[in-house]
Every structure is written in structure tokens, then in C-alpha cells.
Amino acid sequence: MPAFSYKGYSLFYRERGEGPLLVILPGNTASGALHEGELQHFGERYHAVALDLPGTGRSERLEVWPDDWWLEGARAAAALVEYLVSGEQAVVMGTSGGGVAALLMAQHRPDRVRAVIADSCVKRQPPAVLRQAVADRGQRHPDAVAFWRHAHGDDWEQVIEADSDLLLRLAERDGRWFEKDLAEIRCPVLLTGSLQDRMLHDGPRQMVAMAEEIPESQLTLVNGGDHPLMWSRAERFRRIADAFLAALDDDDRGEVGGV
């Protein structure tokens, strides 16, 4: 079982392919088990790795998730990059809460981040939206339960309760994930999302504002789909991401040629 130690906890990851490292960060309540499609697609040209963030999936459980869990996820991902390709960088791809973690990684550990693809994430969710999301989880819809069980296994309820408590604490902080300005991010960033995303509050407007704030960014909003774009319109998302990655590789080859 591929795993590594982070702060004394065992964190699990799935991997596919060879080449430059591309790390995939799942969203809240998800895990790398839900990213087999991305591993297969991006693993054709990259060493694609999907990390089970602390306390989720097949990673070791946490009794209490810290308030800065998304930042801890970013730090854990940076540790994974160092573990796999010591001294080098990776492209970091995250969706929903994983997109937040990917952007936090670019802010706090730029030495490990070559570029970011952040899908279906925003800077803030209003407290009322977060509290409603937690209340909706309490309904235990059969489709949601099947999703959570596939992501985390038989103890999925412990994970969902811990994540829900985390969201309620985020609501107490006005639903804001970022303390530092996104303008501090210096690597290339691709933001993607659906114009019809029903989970994100004012998602398109917020993503436009994020793109305006990040110096080396581009944004693609797709008509159709839902949350997240990565899964609701998978083929479209992959074409957009492939084009970004191809341009990134071209830029890198140009820099080497120029030297």
C-alpha cells in the first residue's frame, strides 16, 4: 500500500503513470478513490498521484480536524512532493476543497509548486450556506452515503461528522479560507468552474475576482455541468486542463532552449 508519514500520521496515495509529477487533491468528503478517472487520463503523460488528505480515505484518522485543515492538506501535499521527487516541484490539481488546498500550497509552499489547476472553488462560502450544507448531509441521502462509503470505507460516518464539524467552525470565521492575498501566488494558475454550479455561492463572480487577483492566472467557465466541473463535465474539463498543461510544458522547453 503506497503511503508515507506526515507528522506521525500515515497518509495513503494512489498513483499511475510516469513523467513529471502531478498531484491531485480531492474535495471535502471525497478521497483519491473517486479520482481513478483522473489518474487514468493524466497518468498517460504524468506521474499522477491522488492523495487521501489527513483523516480521509485510507489515510490514518484524526480525532479532531484542525481549523486550518485545508492548509494542513497543503502542507501534507508538499511533504508528499518532497517524498516522491526530493527538491523538485509538481503540478497540483485540486477540486472544490482540494482546489482551496492547492491554492494554499502555492501560497505557503511555492518551492514545491510548479503550477496549479484549481477547479470549482471560491474564496468564501457564506456561513448560512455552510450550515445548510451540513444540515443537508444529515438527511443521509442514499446516493451521498454510497459516495462517502466508496471514498472512506466502513467508518465513513466518522469522516463526514469530522468534516461537518470543520465546516461549522469555518462558518464561525465568516466562511473565508484564505488569510493571505491570492496576489502572492506567482506560479501559473488555471481556474475552472461551471456557470451552473449550485454548491458555490456566487461562484462565477468569485472566480472572476480570483483570476483578477492572481497575476499568472487564466479562468475557464463552462456553460453546463454542476459541482464540481471536473466530474460533471469530465471530458470538457480534461481538454481544458490538457491545453493548460501543454502550454506549461512548451514554456518550460522554451526556457531550457533559451538557456
N, C-alpha and C positions, 0 to 999 in steps of 0.2 A: 504494500500500500504506500504510494508516494506521499510523504509527509515531512515536515520539518518543524523544529522547535522555535517558538517565538515567546519570549518572556516566560518560559517554563511550560507553555501550553503547546500541545501537538496540533498543528494545522495541516489539513489534508488538501491536496490539489489533484486535478486531473490534467493530463497533457496529451497532446497529439502533434505530430509533425516535427520537422527540423527547420532550422534557419534562425533569423532574428527573433528575439523573444517578444511575444505579445501576451500580456496578462489580462484576463477577463475577470471583472469584479461583479458578482451578482447583486441584485437589488434586495431590499428588505423582504424577509420571509422566503427568499429563494436561496439556491445554492448552486454549486457547479454542476450538480446532477441535472439541472434544467438547461445546461448550455452545451449539450452534446452536438447540437446543430452548428453552433458557432465554432466549436473545436474542430469538427469535421471540415467546415468550409475554410476557416482561416489557417487550419493546420496543413493545408495543401502548400502553403508558401512560408509559413512561420512556425516557430516552436510555440504553439498556442497552449496556454496554461490557464485553467479556471480554478480560482482559489475559493475554498469554503472559508468565509470570513469567520473571525473568532466567535465561537458559540453556536455555529450553524453547520448544516450539512453533516459531514463526517468528521469535522474538527471537534476538538475537545470542548465540552460545555463550560460555560461561565455561570457562576451562581447569580451574579448581578452584572448586567451590561453597563459599562460606564457611560456617563453623559456624552463623552466625546467618542462614542463607539465608531462613528464614521471616520474620524481621524485615526483611531486605533486600527481600523481596517486599512487605511492608507499606509500607516507605519508597518503593518504586517505585510502588506504587498511589497513595500520597499525592501523589507527583510527577505522576502521570497526572491526578489530580483537579485539581491546580493548573494543569496544561497545558490541560485542557478547560474548566474553569469557574473561572478565577482568583479566589481569595478566597472561594470558596463551599465547600459540603460535599456529600458524596454518601452514599447508602445503599451499604453494602459487603456483598456476599453472597459467602460462600466455602463450599466443601465440602471435607471431610477436611483435608488440609494447608492448603488455601486458607481453611478456616474458622479454623485457627490464625492464619494471616496476617491475617485480618480482625480478629480479637480483638486481635492485637498492634498493628494500626493504630489501633484505638480507644484502646489504652493509650499509644502513643508519639506519635501524630499526631491527637489528638482534634479539632484545629482543622479537619480535613478529613473528619470522620466524623459524619454525621447520625444514623445507626443502623446496626446490624449484624444480619445473618442468618447464623448460623454453623451449618452442617449437618454432622452426623456427625463430630465432632471431640471430643477429650478433652484433659485437661491432661498426661497421661503415658501412654506405652506402655512396659511393662517391657522391659529390654534383651533378654531371651530372645525376646520377641515380635518385636522389630525385627530381630534377627539371623535369625529363622526366615523373616520376610518377604523378606529379601534372598536367603536360600537358595532360597526358592520361585521367585523371579524367575529364578534360574539355570537352572531347568528349561526356560525359553523355551517355555511353552505356546503353541500356535498362536493361540488367542484373545487372549492377552496381547500377543503380537508384533503382531497386527493392530491392536490398540488403540494400542500405542506408535507404530507406523508412521503411523497416521492422525493421532496427536497431534503428532508431531515430524518426520516425513519420513524420508528415506533414512538419515540419521545418527542414528536413534533409539537405537542401542546406546550411543553416547557419552553421551546424556542419561540413560539408565537406569543406566549404570555410575556416572556422577557422582552421581545421586540415591541409589543404593545405598551409595556411599561416605559420603555425608552421613548416611544413617540409621545406619550403623555408628558414626560419630563421635557421633551423638546417643545411641546406646546406651551409649557410654563416659561420658556425662553423666547416666546413670540415666533416659534417655528423657523428660526434662522439657523442655517448650517454653517455659515462662513463668518469668522471673525476678522479675517484678513481680506483685503481688497483682491478681487479677481484680476485686477490690473497688474498684480505682481507676477502672474503666470507668464513666463517667457517662451515656453515651448509652443509648437503648433498645436492648435486645438480644433477639433471638429465637434460641433454641437448638432444633434439631430432630434427630431420630435415630430409628433403628429398634430395637425391642426385640430383634430377631434379628440385629443387626449382628455378623458373625463376624470382622471385622477388628479391632475395637476391644476392648481388654482391659477388661472390667467397664464397658462403655460406659454403660448406663443409670444405674448408681450414680454414675459420674464426672460425667455430665451433670447429674444432680440436684444434686450438690455444687457444680458450676459455677453453676447457676442460683441456688442459695442465696447464693453469694458475690457475684454481680453485682447491684448494687442495683436497676436498672431492667430486669429480665430476665423472660422467660417461656420455658417449656420445653414442647415437644410431643413425646412419644414415641409412635411408631406401631407397632401390632401388625402385623407382616408386613414384607416388604421385606428389605433387607440393606444393604450398604455401597456407595455412600452412599444415603441415603434419597432425595436429590434425583433420582437416576436409577432406583433400584429401585422406587420408588412415585412417579413423577413427578407424576401428576395430584394425588395427595394432598398432596405437598409444595407444589405451586403454590397449592392452595387455602389451605393454612396460611400461606404467605408472603403471598398476596394479602390475607388478612384482617389480618395484621400491618401491611402497607403502607397499607391503607385506614384503619386506626386511627391510624397515624402521620400521614397526610395530614389526617385530621379534627382531630387535636390541633394541627397546625400552623395550620390555618384558624381554630381556636378562639383560638389565641394572637394571631393577627393581628386577629381581630374584637374581642378584649378590649382591644387597644391602641387 
